[in-house]
Amino acid sequence: MDADKLRSILEALFAAADKPLSVNQLFELFVGDIEQPGKDEIRKAIHELQARYESGGMELKQVASGFRLQVRPEFETWVARLWEQKPPRYSRALMETLALIAYRQPITRGEIEDIRGVSVSSNIIKTLQEREWVKPLGHKEVPGRPTLYGTTREFLDYFNLKSLNQLPTLAEIRDLDQFNPEFEFDDSGEAAAQ
C-alpha cells in the first residue's frame, strides 16, 4: 500500500476511534485488503504521523492500550471551554487510595487503611472500579482472604502512561494537588462526583 494512503487511513482511524488502537488492532482492520500493509509498515506510518503532529495542537500519543490522537496538554484549557460540563471532583481520600494502589499493588483494603490510618469507604473502591481504574486481582492467602487490588490499562490510558514505570517516583510527589492539578479536591471524605 502507498505510504501516503496508509498514513491518511491511519490518521482517519485514530481521529474516529473512541479508544487507543494497537498495531495489532490496526493490522486486523486491513485483513482481506488487496494491499494489506504489514505490521512494520503500520509502525513506520505511525512514527511518521507522530513526527507530523510534533508542532501542532494535536499529538499521536502511545499509552498502555495503543496509540491515540489527542489534544496536547498545553491546549486543554481552551478545548475544555467547548463543554459546559465541569471536570469530576475527587476527594483527597480517593486520590490517596488510588495512589497507594498504583504504587503498592497488589494491595488489600486493610493494607491501605493501615497506611492511611483511617478506614477506606466502600464508595471510594466502588468509584475507582466504576471508573475502571482499579480491579480485583485475586485474594491474599491469609485468614479472611481479602481482595487484592491493582490498576488497569484504563488507569494507564487515562493518565497518559504506557506503563507503571512512568509514574513519578514518590520523592517527586510532594503533594497530590501538585501531581495532578486538573483534579479538583473537595474537603469532604468522599468523591464529589462519582
Secondary structure as UniProt FT lines:
FT   HELIX           3..16
FT   HELIX           23..29
FT   TURN            30..32
FT   TURN            34..35
FT   HELIX           39..52
FT   TURN            53..55
FT   STRAND          58..63
FT   TURN            64..65
FT   STRAND          66..71
FT   HELIX           73..75
FT   HELIX           76..80
FT   TURN            81..82
FT   HELIX           92..104
FT   STRAND          107..108
FT   HELIX           109..116
FT   HELIX           122..130
FT   TURN            131..132
FT   STRAND          134..139
FT   TURN            143..144
FT   STRAND          147..151
FT   HELIX           153..158
FT   TURN            159..160
FT   HELIX           164..166
FT   HELIX           170..172
FT   HELIX           176..179
FT   TURN            181..182
//
